[in-house]
Amino acid sequence: MASVLIKKAFLHKPNALKKTVAIISNATRNHWNYQYKPGQYPKTPEEREAAAKKYGLTIEEYQPYPEDVGYGDYPKLPDIGADSKDPHYPYDNPELKRNFNEPFHAVAELIGEDRYDISMKPRIPLWQQWCWFLGVIGGFFGLFYYLEDYKFGRPVTAKQYPQDGPHYLFNAN
């Protein structure tokens, strides 16, 4: 029965096969899956348990984003950048430092190994960086303000124009 319907659909609409193949190949090529879309925000403990199971987490580990953020039932994962993960761990996908079926972070495009590491502890604290920055800028401004009256350069006279009056020429005549 189904094969008869498919044959009729393709015979009466010759572009149907082309469109179907295009949709399937596009979804395959771009790795899109309907299961990637998060579900509704879990309101009951049963929905919370189902969402935790969906993402491969235990109920204790699972914590969704707040409802007003708009991520649905997607889990709020710890903020650990790929650069801070153990480089010697035998990951299933070592290029991305991920294991199979491990959920992506909601901002994974921002905290990749070649981008900002959200969990990195800076070598120099932020307050010290600001002190150095403002000290250098303030020092240059102080030097500029103090030395504004002491111009240096080649001493030259004003440019002489013919309409300004007689000018002296230092010729042998």
C-alpha positions as CSV (number, residue, x, y, z in Angstrom):
1,M,0.0,0.0,0.0
2,A,2.7,2.5,1.0
3,S,4.8,1.7,-2.1
4,V,1.8,2.3,-4.3
5,L,1.3,5.7,-2.7
6,I,4.9,6.6,-3.0
7,K,4.9,5.6,-6.7
8,K,1.8,7.7,-7.4
9,A,3.4,10.7,-5.5
10,F,6.6,10.4,-7.6
11,L,4.8,9.9,-10.9
12,H,2.4,12.8,-10.5
13,K,5.0,15.1,-8.9
14,P,8.4,14.5,-10.6
15,N,10.2,17.1,-8.3
16,A,9.0,15.4,-5.1
17,L,11.9,12.9,-5.2
18,K,14.4,15.7,-5.7
19,K,13.0,17.8,-2.9
20,T,12.9,14.8,-0.6
21,V,16.5,13.9,-1.3
22,A,17.5,17.5,-0.8
23,I,15.8,17.7,2.6
24,I,17.3,14.4,3.8
25,S,20.8,15.2,2.5
26,N,20.7,18.7,4.0
27,A,19.7,17.3,7.4
28,T,22.4,14.6,7.2
29,R,25.1,17.0,6.0
30,N,24.4,19.6,8.6
31,H,24.0,17.0,11.4
32,W,20.6,18.3,12.3
33,N,18.3,16.1,14.3
34,Y,14.9,16.8,15.7
35,Q,16.0,15.5,19.0
36,Y,18.5,18.4,19.4
37,K,15.8,20.8,20.1
38,P,15.2,21.1,23.8
39,G,11.7,20.3,25.2
40,Q,9.5,22.4,27.4
41,Y,10.8,23.6,30.8
42,P,10.3,20.8,33.3
43,K,7.7,21.7,35.9
44,T,7.1,18.4,37.7
45,P,9.6,16.0,39.2
46,E,8.6,13.4,36.6
47,E,9.4,15.8,33.7
48,R,12.7,16.7,35.4
49,E,13.6,13.0,35.7
50,A,12.7,12.4,32.0
51,A,14.8,15.4,30.9
52,A,17.8,14.2,33.0
53,K,17.5,10.8,31.4
54,K,17.2,12.4,27.9
55,Y,20.5,14.2,28.4
56,G,22.3,11.3,30.0
57,L,22.6,12.9,33.5
58,T,21.5,11.8,36.9
59,I,18.7,13.6,38.7
60,E,21.2,15.1,41.1
61,E,23.4,16.5,38.3
62,Y,20.5,17.8,36.2
63,Q,19.6,21.4,36.7
64,P,17.9,23.3,33.9
65,Y,18.4,27.0,33.0
66,P,15.9,29.4,34.5
67,E,12.6,29.4,32.6
68,D,12.9,33.0,31.5
69,V,16.3,32.3,29.7
70,G,14.5,30.3,27.0
71,Y,16.6,27.2,26.8
72,G,13.7,24.9,27.8
73,D,14.8,21.7,29.5
74,Y,18.4,22.0,28.4
75,P,20.8,21.3,31.3
76,K,22.9,24.0,32.9
77,L,26.3,22.5,32.6
78,P,29.3,23.7,34.6
79,D,31.3,26.5,33.0
80,I,34.5,24.6,32.0
81,G,36.2,25.6,28.8
82,A,37.7,23.0,26.5
83,D,41.2,24.4,27.2
84,S,40.8,23.7,30.9
85,K,39.8,20.0,30.4
86,D,42.4,17.3,31.0
87,P,44.5,16.9,27.8
88,H,45.5,13.4,28.7
89,Y,42.0,11.9,29.3
90,P,41.1,9.3,26.6
91,Y,38.1,11.2,25.1
92,D,35.9,9.6,22.4
93,N,36.4,12.8,20.3
94,P,39.9,14.1,21.4
95,E,39.8,17.0,18.9
96,L,36.9,18.6,20.8
97,K,37.7,17.0,24.2
98,R,34.2,15.4,24.3
99,N,32.8,12.0,24.9
100,F,30.0,10.3,23.0
101,N,26.5,11.5,24.0
102,E,28.0,14.2,26.2
103,P,25.7,17.3,25.9
104,F,27.1,20.5,24.5
105,H,27.3,23.5,26.7
106,A,24.7,26.1,25.8
107,V,27.4,28.6,24.8
108,A,29.8,26.0,23.3
109,E,30.6,28.2,20.4
110,L,32.1,30.8,22.8
111,I,34.2,28.6,25.0
112,G,35.9,26.3,22.5
113,E,39.6,25.5,22.7
114,D,40.4,28.3,20.3
115,R,38.3,30.8,22.1
116,Y,37.7,32.3,25.5
117,D,38.3,29.9,28.4
118,I,35.5,30.8,30.9
119,S,37.0,28.7,33.7
120,M,40.6,30.0,33.4
121,K,42.1,31.7,36.5
122,P,44.2,34.6,35.2
123,R,47.8,34.7,36.1
124,I,47.5,38.4,37.1
125,P,44.4,39.4,39.0
126,L,41.9,41.7,37.3
127,W,42.4,44.5,39.9
128,Q,46.1,44.4,39.3
129,Q,45.6,44.6,35.6
130,W,43.4,47.7,36.1
131,C,46.0,49.3,38.4
132,W,48.8,48.9,35.8
133,F,46.6,50.1,33.0
134,L,45.4,53.2,34.8
135,G,48.9,53.8,36.2
136,V,50.4,53.9,32.7
137,I,47.7,56.0,31.3
138,G,47.8,58.4,34.3
139,G,51.6,58.6,34.1
140,F,51.6,59.5,30.4
141,F,48.8,62.1,31.1
142,G,50.9,63.6,34.0
143,L,54.0,63.8,31.8
144,F,52.0,65.5,29.1
145,Y,50.4,68.0,31.5
146,Y,53.7,68.8,33.2
147,L,55.8,69.1,30.0
148,E,53.1,71.0,28.0
149,D,55.0,74.3,28.7
150,Y,58.4,73.0,27.7
151,K,58.2,72.5,24.0
152,F,61.3,71.1,22.3
153,G,62.2,71.2,18.7
154,R,64.3,73.1,16.1
155,P,64.0,76.9,16.7
156,V,62.8,78.6,13.6
157,T,61.5,82.0,12.8
158,A,58.2,82.8,11.3
159,K,57.8,82.2,7.6
160,Q,58.5,85.3,5.5
161,Y,56.0,86.5,2.9
162,P,56.6,89.4,0.5
163,Q,53.5,91.3,1.6
164,D,54.8,91.3,5.2
165,G,57.3,94.1,4.5
166,P,61.0,94.4,3.8
167,H,63.2,91.4,4.3
168,Y,66.9,91.2,4.5
169,L,68.9,89.2,2.0
170,F,72.3,88.0,3.0
171,N,74.0,88.2,-0.4
172,A,77.6,89.3,-1.1
173,N,76.2,92.4,-3.1
